[in-house]
Amino acid sequence: MLKITAIGNLTNDVELKSHEDGKPYAILRIASDRRYRDREGNKLTDFISIKVRGPLAERCAAFAYKGCKLAASGDFETICFAE
């Protein structure tokens, strides 16, 4: 299992959603600038999506806002879309 810690700025306000069973969740998206630039001197930014569930999702919706600095730690999962 792969663990990841990501630090960055929240790209938009948190929207609290609910599963069909009523359990809350939220998708957070953070932007993190890399420490180096590409060959042309441009800054490189990574965008990371984070899913939080339950009481943590409710706390994020209550206190996190667009532009705030966030640190997230958890399991890393990749999603592949079939073409």
C-alpha positions in Angstrom: 0.0 0.0 0.0 1.3 3.4 -0.9 1.0 6.3 1.5 1.2 10.0 0.5 1.4 13.4 2.2 0.4 16.4 0.1 0.6 20.0 1.1 -0.9 22.8 -1.0 -3.6 25.4 -1.4 -7.3 24.5 -1.7 -8.5 25.4 -5.2 -12.2 26.0 -4.3 -14.6 26.1 -1.4 -15.5 22.7 0.1 -18.8 21.3 -1.0 -20.3 18.7 1.4 -22.1 15.9 -0.3 -23.9 12.7 0.9 -23.9 9.1 -0.3 -27.3 7.4 -0.8 -27.1 6.1 2.8 -26.8 9.6 4.1 -23.1 9.5 5.1 -21.3 12.8 4.3 -18.2 13.1 2.0 -16.3 15.9 0.3 -13.8 16.1 -2.6 -11.0 18.5 -1.9 -8.6 19.6 -4.7 -5.3 21.2 -3.8 -2.7 22.9 -5.9 1.0 22.4 -5.0 3.8 24.2 -6.7 7.0 22.2 -7.4 10.3 23.5 -6.1 11.8 23.6 -9.6 10.8 25.0 -13.0 10.7 23.5 -16.5 13.4 24.1 -19.1 11.6 27.3 -20.3 11.5 28.7 -16.7 7.8 28.1 -16.1 6.5 27.1 -12.7 5.1 23.6 -12.5 1.9 22.9 -10.4 0.4 19.6 -9.4 -3.3 19.3 -8.7 -4.3 16.6 -6.2 -7.8 15.4 -5.5 -8.6 14.2 -2.0 -11.7 12.4 -0.8 -12.7 12.8 2.9 -15.6 11.0 4.6 -17.7 11.3 7.7 -17.0 13.9 10.5 -13.7 14.9 8.8 -15.7 15.9 5.7 -18.1 18.0 7.9 -15.1 19.7 9.6 -13.5 20.5 6.2 -16.7 22.0 4.9 -17.0 24.1 8.1 -13.4 25.5 8.3 -11.6 25.1 5.0 -12.0 27.7 2.3 -10.6 28.5 -1.2 -6.9 29.4 -1.0 -6.2 28.1 2.5 -3.2 25.9 3.1 -3.9 22.2 3.6 -1.9 19.2 4.5 -3.4 15.7 3.8 -2.0 12.3 4.5 -3.5 9.0 3.5 -3.6 6.1 1.0 -2.7 6.9 -2.6 -5.1 5.6 -5.2 -5.0 6.0 -9.0 -8.0 5.9 -11.2 -7.8 4.8 -14.8 -10.6 5.6 -17.2 -11.1 3.1 -20.0 -11.2 4.6 -23.5 
